[in-house]
Amino acid sequence: MSSFAASKILIFGGTGTIGRYITPALLRAKPAFQQLVLFTSPNSAKEKSQQLEKWKSEGLSVIVGDLTSEADVTAAYKGVDTVISAVGRGGLQHQIALLRLAEASDSVKWFLPSEFGTDIEHNDKSPNEKPHQLKLQVRKYIRENLKRVKVTYVVTGPYFDMWVDAAPGLEVAGGYVPDKKHAYVIEDGNGKVGFCTMPDVGKFVAATLKSPEASFGKALKVQSFIVTPNEVLTEYERQTGSKWEVTKTPLDEIRAFEAKLWEDGNPRATLVTLRRIWAEGGTLYAQNDNGVLSSKLEDLDSLEDAVRKALAGGYRKDTF
């Protein structure tokens, strides 16, 4: 497959949390892909019709179907050579069927599973982390069952756009509250974390699709920037022209809080676990893979860019 070029692409979850950044990045890719198709549910097609119509005017094709229907997925795969799954946590379990059908198809040659986020095989603790289990099952299935279809994982680490917000009731796990000029950091705030902004996730996916020879069979670790919570705080203070209050929480306190949330069956435990993983160094590498894609990459966001956007309302105000 050394001469392979992604040309006819199908996206699952393309209107979702991260998919809505991936889809427009692929639409604006130069040179353009031959065909870009989005598979969506009847409900999403109705609720997001305005967005879909805009993208269709830019060259997107839309297939309305049921992700859990083998017939619908098989039909959608016809003529497609590359599949991107951007499904959220609620849809991760469906990827095994999507992969099985891709392997059985006549045309699909490349599959990018929904790995946008935390590295689930970062270290020897990773296999035991509760939020990783569904993605680990998908990777196991791929290793044991895919022979023909090539797979690439685009591992982005946390989305800065979301990480930066202190979640109400979970502030001790880190984040920033601009209205109150209050920062919550873990430990002393000097631990480095690697981030992607959500728009940059789309840029990295587009660059990956333009670099098949460098991407096949790999877990690409990509990052917009690597900073400490204190550096983020300094940027907030610079852009707001004021000094902020800071609350520091020891990691052991975070771990105890996390354990209690899991014990209580609180679904927000996942968020605290992920923030603990990131604070423990779960986004750091001797070297990331940005260089593998650099020749195909659009300019990435800086910390200054990302904080400016957060102060202007953040990702919730994004339009496409």
N, C-alpha and C positions, 0 to 999 in steps of 0.2 A: 504493500500500500504506500510505497515511497512517493508515488506521484499523485496521491489522493489530495483533493481539495474540497473542503466543505462547500456545497453549493445549494442544496435543497434541504432546508432546516425546519424542523418541527419543534415547537416549544410547548411544554406543559407548564401550567402555573404562570403564564406570561403576563397576567394582570394582577398577580399577588404582591405580597410585601416586597420581595426583591425582584420578582419577574417584571414588574412595571419599570424597573431600571434597565434590565437586560434587553427587553424588547426594543425600546427606542435606540439603544446603543447599536443593536444589530441593524436596525433600519437605516441608521446614518453611516454605517460602515462603508469605507471606500477601499478598493472597489466594491461595489454592491454584491451581495450574495444573489444568486440566480432566483431563489425562491425562499420566502420566509412565511411560515404557516404557524398560526397560533391555535392550539386545541383548547376549547373552553366549554364549560358547562352551560346548559340552557339558562340557569339562574344568573351566572356571571355575564352571559351574553346580553341579558336583559338589563341587569343592574349597571353594567359598564358599557352600555351601547355607545354613548357619546365618545368615550375614549377609543373604543374599537373602530368607530367610524373614522376618527381622525387618523389612526394608524393605517387603516385600509386606504385612505387617501394618499398615504406615504408609501404604499406598496405591500402592505401586509395582507395575507389571506387568512381567513378565519374558518375553522371547522368547529361546529357545535356538536358535542357528543358527551358520552358518559365515560369518565376515566376508568371505571370499573368494568366496562363492557369490552370483552375480548374482540367482538366484532367491530366495534367503533374504533378501537385502537389499531387493530389490524388494517382496517380501511385507511386510517390516517397515515399509516406508515408507507403506503404504496408510493413508490418513487422518491421517498425521502432518504437521504444518505446520512444525515446527522440529527440527533435528538438531544434536546436540552430539557432536563427536568428542573423546574424551579418551584416544585411543590413545597408547601410548608410542613411543619411538624405533623399536622393532621393527615397529611397524604404520603408520608414517607413509606409506610408499609405497602403502598400500591406500586412502588417502584420495582419490586421484584417481578411482578407480572409484566410491567412495562419492559423490563430488561429481557424477560423470557420471550416475549413477543418480538422484540427487536432482533434477538438472536435467530428467531425462526423466520424472520422476514427475508425477502429477496434483495432488499435495497439498503437497509440501514447498516452502516459500517462504523459509526462512531456515536458514543453515548456519553453525555456529561450529566451524571447524577446530581441531585440536590445536595451538594456538600458546601454550599456557600455559608461560611460560618466557622465555628471552632474546629480545630484539628482533632479528629477523634482517635488518631494514632500517634499522638505527640510524644508520649512517654509510657513507662511501664504502669502508670496509674490509669491511663486512658481507658483500657478495657473495662474497668470497674465503675466508670462514671455513669450515673443513671441516665442523663440526657443523651448519651451517645449510643444507647443500645440499638435503636432502630437503624441508625446509619451503619453501625457495625454489622448488623445482619445483612444489610444490602451489600456491603463490601465482601462479606463471606460468600454470599450467593454469586457475586461476580467472579471471585477467584475460583470457585468450584464449578461454575457452569458456563461462563462465556468463553468461547473458543474463537469465534469469528469476529465478533464486534469488539472494536477497541474502546477503551474507557479512559477518560481523563477526569480527575477531581480538581475543581478549582476551589482551593481552600483559602478563604479570605480573612479568617479571624473575625472578631466582633465588628459589627457596623458602628462606626464612630457616632453616626447620627442618632442611634438608639442608646448606645452606652453612655453618652454624655448626659442623658436625662436621668435624674434621680427619681426612681419610681416611688410614688407615695406609699408609705408604709414599709418600704425596703431601702430607705435612704442610707442605712448603715453599710449597705453593700456597694456604695459608691455612686457618684453622679453630681450634677450641678443644678442649682436652682437659681436662675438669673433674676427672677422677680424678688428673691430674698437676698441675693448676692451671698449665697451660701454654697460651699463646696464640701462634699463628703468624700474622703479619700481613705484607702485601705493602707494600714501600717503608716509609714512616714510619707507616703505619696511619691516616693522616688523609684518605685519599681516600673520598669519599662513595659509597655504594652504595644503590640503591633495591631494596627487598625486598617480597615478599608472603609471609605465612605461608600454610601449606597450607589451614587452615580459611578464611582470607580469600579464597583463590582461589574457593572455593565461593560465598562471599557476593557476590563481584564478578560471577560468572556469573549468579547469580540476579537481581542488580540489572540486568545487561545485558538479560536476557530480559524484564524489566519495563519496559525503556526502548527499544523497537524504533525509535521515531522518532529517537532521539538516537544510535543505534548502527549502523544500516544502512550498509554500505559503509566502515566505519571500522576502523582498528587502534587499539583503546583501550588506552592505557598506564596501568596502574593499580598502585598501591603501598600497602602497609600503612604503611610508614615509610621514611625515608631517613636513614641513619646511617653513621658511619665505623667501621671495625674497632676503633679505640681506644675509641669510645663503647660498643661492645659489650663490650669488655674491662672498662671501668669498671663496667658493669652486672653483669658476672659477679663482679667483685671485691666489689661492694656486697652482692650476694645471698649470696656465700659467706663474706663477712667476712674475706677474706684477700687478700694480695698475690700476683699471678701472675707467673711467669716469661714473658718475651716474646722470641720469635725473629723478626727482621725479614729479609725476603728481597727484594732488588732485582728490579724487573720484568724486567730483562735476564736475570737468572738464571732466572726463571720461563720466559721465552721460549725459552731454550736447553734447559731441561728438557723443555718441551713439544715442541720440534722433535725431540729425541732419542726421545721416546715415539712420535711419529708415524713416525719413521724405522724404529723397531724393530717397528712394527705392533702396539703395545700399545693395546688398546681403551680403557684409562684415559686416553689422550691427550685424549679428548673432554672429560673433566672438567677437566683442567688448562687446556685452551683456553678453556673457558667461564669459569673463575675468572680467567684473564688478561683476558678481555674485560670482565668486571665491574669489575676493578681499574683498567682503562683508561678507565672512565667510560661503559661501554656500557649503563648503566641510567639515565642522567641526562637530564633534559629541562628546557627553560625552564619548562614546566608539564606536570604529568601530567593524566590525564583523570578523576581521582576525582570532580571537580565535575560531570561530565556525568551521573554515576550517583548523586550524593549523596542525592537525595530518596528513592531506593529502597534504599539500603544499610543493612545491619545495622551495629552498632558494630564497628570494626576492632580488631585486636590492637595493642598497644603493644610497644615494645622490652622493657619490663619483663615484660609477659605472656609474650612469646616466650622470653626467657631463663629465666624461672621454669619454663616447660614443658620446655625443653631440659634443665634440671637435674633434672627429675623423670623423665627417661627419653626425652623427645622423641617424635617422630611414630611411632616404632616401637611405642609403647605405646598409641596411639590406638585407641579402640573406637567403634563406631558403632551 
